Amino acid sequence: GVTYEDLMRGHGPAAGPGDEVLLDYVVSLEDGTRVDSTLDRGLPVPVVLGEAFVRGLDDGLDGICAEGRRRITVPPVLAYGDQGVP
């Protein structure tokens, strides 16, 4: 399943289903190849928990606090699956 490691705890109330969070992300393959990054574009994306564009992010972001940082690992079946990236 989805695993995560808190790199920085953040502060304030924890995010839960229905809450919107601004997300900066870096997507890498298991071999370390960088696939996508909002940091490269300089634009974080809004994500409503329970409606994330990658299913596994809902689990990985649940409970994160404002300005928190997490390393979230999403297995392929909970990311884009067999369909790949649209």
C-alpha positions, 0 to 999 in steps of 0.5 A: 500500500501507500507509505509515507515519511514525515520530513517536516511535521507542519502546524495547525489542524490535520487535513482530512477528507474534503479539505483542499491542500496545495501540493508541490510534488516530485514524481520519480520512478523506482530507479530514481528517474524524475518524471514530473515536478511542480517544483520545475514549473513553480506552480503547486497544484490544489488537491481536495482530499478524496479527489486526488488525481492519483488515488494513493495521494488521498491516503498519503496526504491524509493527516498532513498539517500546513507547511508539512513535508512528506515523502509519499510512496505510491505503488503503481496500482494506486497511481496510474495503474495499467492505463499509464499517464493520461 
